[in-house]
Amino acid sequence: MNQPLDDAALDQLFREARTYNGYHDKPVTVEQLHAIWDLMKMGPTSANMLPARMVWCHSQEAKQRLADCAGEGNKDKIVKAPAAVVIGMDQNFHEYLPELFPHTDAKSWFDEDPEGRVEGAMRNSSLQGAYFILAARAIGLDTGPMSGFDNTAADNAFFGDQPNVKSNFISTLGYGDPSTIFDRSPRPDFDKFNTII
Amino acid sequence: MNQPLDDAALDQLFREARTYNGYHDKPVTVEQLHAIWDLMKMGPTSANMLPARMVWCHSQEAKQRLADCAGEGNKDKIVKAPAAVVIGMDQNFHEYLPELFPHTDAKSWFDEDPEGRVEGAMRNSSLQGAYFILAARAIGLDTGPMSGFDNTAADNAFFGDQPNVKSNFISTLGYGDPSTIFDRSPRPDFDKFNTII
């Protein structure tokens, strides 16, 4: 049985971690992007469907392309960040299930269920988006996840050749600059949104 | 700037962690449920909307009530687990935004946008579901997340008095018994579902 992680790890993952608006001038490497994937891919998804499709914007041109899809308040954050990412979701993820979930015919559960695929892609790529955030923190990076962008524009800009893939959310990535954050928004006590029965 | 967590922590959170079908006969305490919430609530959600509504099934009666909503293969896992949880999502989360995101009028973004609320609740309660999984692992517990249940039955059984709250997914919780898991499903290399531009 596992023991609780130490306080420093819990602080780094959850308690002291923040959503950053700006980053130190220190690059994010390709090796770090691979390290994030190698952790986040281990997180559970329903039937191991792994619907997330990650487009890492590492070049200035790619960050600019993403910024062009973002809301006014977010453009500058993206072009100035060391890296950014589009978390896409493949609504035809079921095509991969014979490979990803080989011990049963899970593809057949979804073949005739396009609505179930849309819902499964959304739920499970969001789980993977959270795994991305925590995996980045676990390797010492910080993130700035955002929903403030034009999904249709991002779909066209990044998944134009894959109409089955839609953008879910986006994030910046780097070593967070504490001078770019505000006070943390309130986090409610257990009793507000939890019930034990 | 943070350093990467040590290998033992990365193993516990991602690499060695598994979805369990059964658990050791060791209780999950109310204090642990609070500890999970106190970590998971720190994870980011869009505009700090925190739409997840957690119903922790700690009593045998509550686990049975959840099992009655579950698919055949999942009922036994639920009644035998030390605890289970329903991760619900409040599609009227915007009512809380004046309190949770006090520095701007975020409630008005959603007042006339019921579709945006449904989507925001799904995306962000799924993020919180992933934070739940990783927070549980971080305090030394294991989980068994599942989508195999009747959402309408669960909505009626657990949120019958709150038509604005819908079930997202469910999970068991405890100290995982390694004899109850199978080989891990394949996890693809970076190049399969990632692009760097």
Boltz contact constraints between the chains, C-beta under 6 A:
constraints:
  - contact:
      token1: [A, 1]
      token2: [B, 175]
      max_distance: 6.0
  - contact:
      token1: [A, 2]
      token2: [B, 12]
      max_distance: 6.0
  - contact:
      token1: [A, 2]
      token2: [B, 140]
      max_distance: 6.0
  - contact:
      token1: [A, 3]
      token2: [B, 140]
      max_distance: 6.0
  - contact:
      token1: [A, 4]
      token2: [B, 139]
      max_distance: 6.0
  - contact:
      token1: [A, 4]
      token2: [B, 140]
      max_distance: 6.0
  - contact:
      token1: [A, 5]
      token2: [B, 9]
      max_distance: 6.0
  - contact:
      token1: [A, 5]
      token2: [B, 138]
      max_distance: 6.0
  - contact:
      token1: [A, 9]
      token2: [B, 5]
      max_distance: 6.0
  - contact:
      token1: [A, 9]
      token2: [B, 9]
      max_distance: 6.0
  - contact:
      token1: [A, 12]
      token2: [B, 2]
      max_distance: 6.0
  - contact:
      token1: [A, 14]
      token2: [B, 39]
      max_distance: 6.0
  - contact:
      token1: [A, 14]
      token2: [B, 42]
      max_distance: 6.0
  - contact:
      token1: [A, 15]
      token2: [B, 42]
      max_distance: 6.0
  - contact:
      token1: [A, 19]
      token2: [B, 44]
      max_distance: 6.0
  - contact:
      token1: [A, 34]
      token2: [B, 190]
      max_distance: 6.0
  - contact:
      token1: [A, 37]
      token2: [B, 190]
      max_distance: 6.0
  - contact:
      token1: [A, 37]
      token2: [B, 194]
      max_distance: 6.0
  - contact:
      token1: [A, 39]
      token2: [B, 14]
      max_distance: 6.0
  - contact:
      token1: [A, 41]
      token2: [B, 187]
      max_distance: 6.0
  - contact:
      token1: [A, 42]
      token2: [B, 14]
      max_distance: 6.0
  - contact:
      token1: [A, 42]
      token2: [B, 15]
      max_distance: 6.0
  - contact:
      token1: [A, 44]
      token2: [B, 19]
      max_distance: 6.0
  - contact:
      token1: [A, 44]
      token2: [B, 145]
      max_distance: 6.0
  - contact:
      token1: [A, 46]
      token2: [B, 147]
      max_distance: 6.0
  - contact:
      token1: [A, 48]
      token2: [B, 185]
      max_distance: 6.0
  - contact:
      token1: [A, 53]
      token2: [B, 193]
      max_distance: 6.0
  - contact:
      token1: [A, 54]
      token2: [B, 194]
      max_distance: 6.0
  - contact:
      token1: [A, 55]
      token2: [B, 195]
      max_distance: 6.0
  - contact:
      token1: [A, 56]
      token2: [B, 196]
      max_distance: 6.0
  - contact:
      token1: [A, 58]
      token2: [B, 196]
      max_distance: 6.0
  - contact:
      token1: [A, 62]
      token2: [B, 197]
      max_distance: 6.0
  - contact:
      token1: [A, 100]
      token2: [B, 186]
      max_distance: 6.0
  - contact:
      token1: [A, 101]
      token2: [B, 185]
      max_distance: 6.0
  - contact:
      token1: [A, 122]
      token2: [B, 122]
      max_distance: 6.0
  - contact:
      token1: [A, 123]
      token2: [B, 126]
      max_distance: 6.0
  - contact:
      token1: [A, 126]
      token2: [B, 123]
      max_distance: 6.0
  - contact:
      token1: [A, 126]
      token2: [B, 126]
      max_distance: 6.0
  - contact:
      token1: [A, 126]
      token2: [B, 127]
      max_distance: 6.0
  - contact:
      token1: [A, 127]
      token2: [B, 126]
      max_distance: 6.0
  - contact:
      token1: [A, 127]
      token2: [B, 130]
      max_distance: 6.0
  - contact:
      token1: [A, 130]
      token2: [B, 127]
      max_distance: 6.0
  - contact:
      token1: [A, 130]
      token2: [B, 130]
      max_distance: 6.0
  - contact:
      token1: [A, 130]
      token2: [B, 131]
      max_distance: 6.0
  - contact:
      token1: [A, 131]
      token2: [B, 130]
      max_distance: 6.0
  - contact:
      token1: [A, 134]
      token2: [B, 134]
      max_distance: 6.0
  - contact:
      token1: [A, 138]
      token2: [B, 5]
      max_distance: 6.0
  - contact:
      token1: [A, 139]
      token2: [B, 4]
      max_distance: 6.0
  - contact:
      token1: [A, 140]
      token2: [B, 2]
      max_distance: 6.0
  - contact:
      token1: [A, 140]
      token2: [B, 3]
      max_distance: 6.0
  - contact:
      token1: [A, 140]
      token2: [B, 4]
      max_distance: 6.0
  - contact:
      token1: [A, 145]
      token2: [B, 44]
      max_distance: 6.0
  - contact:
      token1: [A, 147]
      token2: [B, 46]
      max_distance: 6.0
  - contact:
      token1: [A, 175]
      token2: [B, 1]
      max_distance: 6.0
  - contact:
      token1: [A, 185]
      token2: [B, 48]
      max_distance: 6.0
  - contact:
      token1: [A, 185]
      token2: [B, 101]
      max_distance: 6.0
  - contact:
      token1: [A, 186]
      token2: [B, 100]
      max_distance: 6.0
  - contact:
      token1: [A, 187]
      token2: [B, 41]
      max_distance: 6.0
  - contact:
      token1: [A, 190]
      token2: [B, 34]
      max_distance: 6.0
  - contact:
      token1: [A, 190]
      token2: [B, 37]
      max_distance: 6.0
  - contact:
      token1: [A, 193]
      token2: [B, 53]
      max_distance: 6.0
  - contact:
      token1: [A, 194]
      token2: [B, 37]
      max_distance: 6.0
  - contact:
      token1: [A, 194]
      token2: [B, 54]
      max_distance: 6.0
  - contact:
      token1: [A, 195]
      token2: [B, 55]
      max_distance: 6.0
  - contact:
      token1: [A, 196]
      token2: [B, 56]
      max_distance: 6.0
  - contact:
      token1: [A, 196]
      token2: [B, 58]
      max_distance: 6.0
  - contact:
      token1: [A, 197]
      token2: [B, 62]
      max_distance: 6.0
